[in-house]
Amino acid sequence: MQKTVKLIFLLILANYSFSQEKSILIKHAFLHVGNGETIASAAVGIRDGKIALIKNSLAYSYSVTDWDTVIDVTGMHIYPGFVAPNSTLGLTEIDAVRATNDFQEVGSYNPHVRSQIAYNVSSEVIKTVRSNGILITQATPRSGIISGTSSIMRMNGWNWEDATIQANDGIHINWPNSIQRNNDNRKVVEKSKSYATQKKELYDFFNAALVYSKDKKSTIDLRYEAMKECFSGNKRIYFHANKVQELNDIIEFVQFFSIQFPVIIGGYDANLVSKKLKDAKIPIMLNRPHNLPTHEDDPIYKPYINASLLAEEGILFCIENEGDMEAMNARNIPFLAGTCMAFGLSEEQAIAAVSLNSCKILGIDKDYGSIEVGKSATLFVSKGNALEMRTNQVVLALIDGKFIQLGNKQTDLYNQFKEKYKEK
């Protein structure tokens, strides 16, 4: 028998977790596809965890036997699940408590260290972040020259195996800093004294790894084993860098080793070498715009316009949130996109910057990132514009066609004390 869920029950539904329904129809939503397209009143059909139908609600008729569950969300917005790339979500709980941080290892070159097995699906931080529409994360290690290997994870599941979308998607290189500051933190030395030495060490490590990948008789070296797929094109290489000198050197590095899937994370000065990046087909994970300018002569709004500058140049980019309290602050990713929208991006470009573009860069866009027939039903419904802090009110979310719980510690405490002190 078909279940019809009315608007009045949506907030109740949002606080519970459901098993996967065979078929679900969400109707009368303003659909943001994720690829720039919209439908003002859409019907989105889901079967066995996949998007099975997208129609105009006003022109679509169905019988009671077509769908097991029908959800009417008139006046609301439906979005593809947002993504938190380059994040320590699931790898840390309380930044100030060392025992809860599991995102770094000792040593400088650790490509064999895998974040996947450290991912904590029961994290309270994950529950808070996903209540703003972030449903996928890239669990990423930190520290050293080569931090380790990231994995792309769902924001729900019984364990890390169940949550994995793509294991060991790429290694992360913290490219050496090309400039240094004096002790007073004001005067800038144009080139770091150790930059050339550190860059040479990276070349040497990659050369040794490349030789190892071609030598079938070598004894096992876990560090070099983890590098093999980088040279075969089955694993991405993420370069964390921001300044012009570093970006130029990374482009040369990529060409020297014929790296097939490079990605730059940070990319503050990317607009200054946009033609080179475009020719080299290197996408950018742009660091959060809610930041101060890097250079003294930059306008105060430079971090806000970086996204629109890259869009104008036709460079593939997404938005990430590396920085202080990055795991908890990943909940602000929709609002980072909203800021970029206020400074040059269209609304649909801003949505793509935290959904489809992220999935393209991560290599999972075949199944995730947009609401299209055949893709995973990983999406959410918000009462208002999800890029606006005051109107982002997620009432319903699914990951791979499964309803997920949207409650978190903050809302639980709010409801608890609201009930206790309510007026009689």
NORMO-V480623 format. One record per residue. N is the residue number from 1. SS is DSSP state (H for helix, E for strand, L for the rest). OMEGA is omega as a letter, one per 30 degrees, with the letter a starting at -180 (none if undefined). Layout:
BEGIN
n->N ss->SS omega->OMEGA
n->N ss->SS omega->OMEGA
END
This chain:
BEGIN
n->1 ss->L omega->a
n->2 ss->L omega->l
n->3 ss->E omega->l
n->4 ss->E omega->a
n->5 ss->E omega->a
n->6 ss->L omega->a
n->7 ss->H omega->a
n->8 ss->H omega->a
n->9 ss->H omega->a
n->10 ss->H omega->a
n->11 ss->H omega->l
n->12 ss->H omega->l
n->13 ss->H omega->a
n->14 ss->L omega->a
n->15 ss->L omega->a
n->16 ss->L omega->l
n->17 ss->L omega->a
n->18 ss->L omega->l
n->19 ss->L omega->a
n->20 ss->L omega->l
n->21 ss->L omega->l
n->22 ss->L omega->l
n->23 ss->E omega->a
n->24 ss->E omega->l
n->25 ss->E omega->l
n->26 ss->E omega->a
n->27 ss->E omega->l
n->28 ss->E omega->l
n->29 ss->E omega->l
n->30 ss->E omega->a
n->31 ss->E omega->l
n->32 ss->E omega->a
n->33 ss->L omega->a
n->34 ss->L omega->l
n->35 ss->L omega->a
n->36 ss->L omega->a
n->37 ss->L omega->l
n->38 ss->E omega->l
n->39 ss->E omega->a
n->40 ss->E omega->l
n->41 ss->E omega->a
n->42 ss->E omega->l
n->43 ss->E omega->a
n->44 ss->E omega->a
n->45 ss->E omega->a
n->46 ss->E omega->l
n->47 ss->E omega->l
n->48 ss->L omega->l
n->49 ss->L omega->a
n->50 ss->E omega->l
n->51 ss->E omega->a
n->52 ss->E omega->a
n->53 ss->E omega->l
n->54 ss->E omega->a
n->55 ss->E omega->l
n->56 ss->E omega->a
n->57 ss->H omega->a
n->58 ss->H omega->a
n->59 ss->H omega->a
n->60 ss->L omega->l
n->61 ss->L omega->a
n->62 ss->L omega->l
n->63 ss->L omega->a
n->64 ss->L omega->a
n->65 ss->L omega->a
n->66 ss->L omega->a
n->67 ss->L omega->l
n->68 ss->L omega->a
n->69 ss->E omega->l
n->70 ss->E omega->a
n->71 ss->E omega->a
n->72 ss->E omega->a
n->73 ss->L omega->a
n->74 ss->L omega->l
n->75 ss->L omega->a
n->76 ss->L omega->a
n->77 ss->E omega->l
n->78 ss->E omega->a
n->79 ss->E omega->l
n->80 ss->E omega->l
n->81 ss->L omega->l
n->82 ss->E omega->a
n->83 ss->E omega->l
n->84 ss->E omega->l
n->85 ss->E omega->l
n->86 ss->E omega->a
n->87 ss->E omega->l
n->88 ss->L omega->l
n->89 ss->E omega->a
n->90 ss->L omega->l
n->91 ss->L omega->l
n->92 ss->E omega->l
n->93 ss->L omega->l
n->94 ss->L omega->a
n->95 ss->L omega->a
n->96 ss->L omega->l
n->97 ss->L omega->a
n->98 ss->H omega->a
n->99 ss->H omega->a
n->100 ss->H omega->a
n->101 ss->E omega->a
n->102 ss->L omega->a
n->103 ss->L omega->l
n->104 ss->E omega->l
n->105 ss->L omega->l
n->106 ss->L omega->a
n->107 ss->L omega->a
n->108 ss->L omega->a
n->109 ss->E omega->a
n->110 ss->L omega->a
n->111 ss->L omega->a
n->112 ss->L omega->l
n->113 ss->L omega->a
n->114 ss->E omega->l
n->115 ss->L omega->a
n->116 ss->H omega->a
n->117 ss->H omega->l
n->118 ss->H omega->a
n->119 ss->L omega->a
n->120 ss->L omega->a
n->121 ss->L omega->a
n->122 ss->L omega->a
n->123 ss->L omega->l
n->124 ss->H omega->l
n->125 ss->H omega->l
n->126 ss->H omega->a
n->127 ss->H omega->l
n->128 ss->H omega->a
n->129 ss->H omega->a
n->130 ss->H omega->l
n->131 ss->L omega->l
n->132 ss->L omega->l
n->133 ss->L omega->l
n->134 ss->E omega->a
n->135 ss->E omega->l
n->136 ss->E omega->l
n->137 ss->E omega->l
n->138 ss->E omega->a
n->139 ss->E omega->a
n->140 ss->L omega->l
n->141 ss->L omega->a
n->142 ss->E omega->l
n->143 ss->L omega->l
n->144 ss->L omega->l
n->145 ss->L omega->l
n->146 ss->E omega->a
n->147 ss->E omega->a
n->148 ss->E omega->a
n->149 ss->E omega->l
n->150 ss->E omega->l
n->151 ss->E omega->a
n->152 ss->E omega->a
n->153 ss->E omega->l
n->154 ss->E omega->l
n->155 ss->L omega->l
n->156 ss->L omega->a
n->157 ss->L omega->l
n->158 ss->L omega->a
n->159 ss->L omega->a
n->160 ss->H omega->l
n->161 ss->H omega->a
n->162 ss->H omega->a
n->163 ss->H omega->a
n->164 ss->E omega->l
n->165 ss->E omega->l
n->166 ss->E omega->a
n->167 ss->E omega->l
n->168 ss->E omega->a
n->169 ss->E omega->l
n->170 ss->E omega->l
n->171 ss->E omega->a
n->172 ss->E omega->a
n->173 ss->E omega->l
n->174 ss->E omega->a
n->175 ss->L omega->a
n->176 ss->L omega->l
n->177 ss->L omega->a
n->178 ss->L omega->l
n->179 ss->L omega->l
n->180 ss->E omega->l
n->181 ss->E omega->l
n->182 ss->L omega->a
n->183 ss->L omega->a
n->184 ss->L omega->l
n->185 ss->L omega->a
n->186 ss->L omega->a
n->187 ss->L omega->a
n->188 ss->E omega->l
n->189 ss->E omega->a
n->190 ss->L omega->a
n->191 ss->L omega->l
n->192 ss->L omega->a
n->193 ss->L omega->a
n->194 ss->L omega->a
n->195 ss->H omega->a
n->196 ss->H omega->a
n->197 ss->H omega->a
n->198 ss->H omega->l
n->199 ss->H omega->l
n->200 ss->H omega->l
n->201 ss->H omega->l
n->202 ss->H omega->l
n->203 ss->H omega->a
n->204 ss->H omega->a
n->205 ss->H omega->l
n->206 ss->H omega->l
n->207 ss->H omega->l
n->208 ss->H omega->l
n->209 ss->H omega->l
n->210 ss->H omega->l
n->211 ss->H omega->l
n->212 ss->H omega->a
n->213 ss->H omega->a
n->214 ss->H omega->a
n->215 ss->L omega->a
n->216 ss->L omega->a
n->217 ss->L omega->a
n->218 ss->L omega->l
n->219 ss->L omega->a
n->220 ss->L omega->l
n->221 ss->L omega->a
n->222 ss->H omega->a
n->223 ss->H omega->a
n->224 ss->H omega->l
n->225 ss->H omega->a
n->226 ss->H omega->a
n->227 ss->H omega->a
n->228 ss->H omega->a
n->229 ss->H omega->l
n->230 ss->H omega->a
n->231 ss->H omega->l
n->232 ss->H omega->l
n->233 ss->L omega->a
n->234 ss->L omega->a
n->235 ss->L omega->l
n->236 ss->E omega->l
n->237 ss->E omega->a
n->238 ss->E omega->l
n->239 ss->E omega->l
n->240 ss->E omega->a
n->241 ss->E omega->a
n->242 ss->L omega->a
n->243 ss->L omega->a
n->244 ss->H omega->a
n->245 ss->H omega->a
n->246 ss->H omega->a
n->247 ss->H omega->l
n->248 ss->H omega->a
n->249 ss->H omega->l
n->250 ss->H omega->l
n->251 ss->H omega->l
n->252 ss->H omega->l
n->253 ss->H omega->l
n->254 ss->H omega->l
n->255 ss->H omega->a
n->256 ss->H omega->a
n->257 ss->L omega->l
n->258 ss->L omega->l
n->259 ss->L omega->a
n->260 ss->L omega->a
n->261 ss->L omega->l
n->262 ss->E omega->l
n->263 ss->E omega->l
n->264 ss->E omega->l
n->265 ss->E omega->a
n->266 ss->E omega->l
n->267 ss->L omega->a
n->268 ss->L omega->a
n->269 ss->L omega->a
n->270 ss->H omega->a
n->271 ss->H omega->a
n->272 ss->H omega->l
n->273 ss->H omega->a
n->274 ss->H omega->a
n->275 ss->H omega->l
n->276 ss->H omega->a
n->277 ss->H omega->l
n->278 ss->H omega->l
n->279 ss->H omega->a
n->280 ss->H omega->a
n->281 ss->L omega->l
n->282 ss->L omega->l
n->283 ss->E omega->a
n->284 ss->E omega->l
n->285 ss->E omega->a
n->286 ss->E omega->a
n->287 ss->L omega->a
n->288 ss->L omega->l
n->289 ss->L omega->l
n->290 ss->L omega->a
n->291 ss->L omega->l
n->292 ss->L omega->l
n->293 ss->L omega->a
n->294 ss->L omega->a
n->295 ss->L omega->a
n->296 ss->L omega->a
n->297 ss->L omega->l
n->298 ss->L omega->l
n->299 ss->L omega->a
n->300 ss->L omega->a
n->301 ss->L omega->a
n->302 ss->H omega->l
n->303 ss->H omega->a
n->304 ss->H omega->a
n->305 ss->H omega->a
n->306 ss->H omega->a
n->307 ss->H omega->a
n->308 ss->H omega->l
n->309 ss->H omega->l
n->310 ss->H omega->l
n->311 ss->H omega->l
n->312 ss->H omega->a
n->313 ss->H omega->l
n->314 ss->L omega->l
n->315 ss->L omega->l
n->316 ss->L omega->a
n->317 ss->E omega->l
n->318 ss->E omega->a
n->319 ss->E omega->l
n->320 ss->L omega->a
n->321 ss->L omega->a
n->322 ss->L omega->l
n->323 ss->L omega->a
n->324 ss->L omega->l
n->325 ss->L omega->a
n->326 ss->H omega->a
n->327 ss->H omega->l
n->328 ss->H omega->a
n->329 ss->H omega->l
n->330 ss->H omega->l
n->331 ss->H omega->a
n->332 ss->H omega->a
n->333 ss->H omega->l
n->334 ss->H omega->a
n->335 ss->H omega->l
n->336 ss->H omega->l
n->337 ss->H omega->l
n->338 ss->H omega->l
n->339 ss->H omega->l
n->340 ss->H omega->l
n->341 ss->H omega->l
n->342 ss->H omega->a
n->343 ss->L omega->l
n->344 ss->L omega->l
n->345 ss->L omega->l
n->346 ss->L omega->a
n->347 ss->H omega->a
n->348 ss->H omega->l
n->349 ss->H omega->l
n->350 ss->H omega->l
n->351 ss->H omega->l
n->352 ss->H omega->a
n->353 ss->L omega->l
n->354 ss->L omega->l
n->355 ss->L omega->a
n->356 ss->H omega->l
n->357 ss->H omega->l
n->358 ss->H omega->a
n->359 ss->H omega->l
n->360 ss->H omega->a
n->361 ss->H omega->l
n->362 ss->H omega->l
n->363 ss->L omega->a
n->364 ss->L omega->a
n->365 ss->L omega->l
n->366 ss->L omega->a
n->367 ss->L omega->a
n->368 ss->L omega->l
n->369 ss->L omega->l
n->370 ss->L omega->a
n->371 ss->L omega->a
n->372 ss->L omega->a
n->373 ss->L omega->l
n->374 ss->L omega->a
n->375 ss->L omega->l
n->376 ss->E omega->l
n->377 ss->L omega->l
n->378 ss->L omega->a
n->379 ss->E omega->l
n->380 ss->E omega->l
n->381 ss->E omega->l
n->382 ss->E omega->l
n->383 ss->L omega->l
n->384 ss->L omega->l
n->385 ss->L omega->a
n->386 ss->L omega->l
n->387 ss->L omega->a
n->388 ss->L omega->a
n->389 ss->L omega->a
n->390 ss->L omega->a
n->391 ss->L omega->l
n->392 ss->L omega->l
n->393 ss->L omega->a
n->394 ss->E omega->a
n->395 ss->E omega->a
n->396 ss->E omega->l
n->397 ss->E omega->l
n->398 ss->E omega->l
n->399 ss->E omega->a
n->400 ss->L omega->l
n->401 ss->L omega->l
n->402 ss->E omega->l
n->403 ss->E omega->l
n->404 ss->L omega->l
n->405 ss->L omega->a
n->406 ss->L omega->l
n->407 ss->L omega->l
n->408 ss->L omega->a
n->409 ss->H omega->a
n->410 ss->H omega->a
n->411 ss->H omega->l
n->412 ss->H omega->l
n->413 ss->H omega->l
n->414 ss->H omega->a
n->415 ss->H omega->a
n->416 ss->H omega->a
n->417 ss->H omega->l
n->418 ss->H omega->l
n->419 ss->H omega->a
n->420 ss->H omega->a
n->421 ss->L omega->a
n->422 ss->L omega->a
n->423 ss->L omega->a
n->424 ss->L omega->none
END
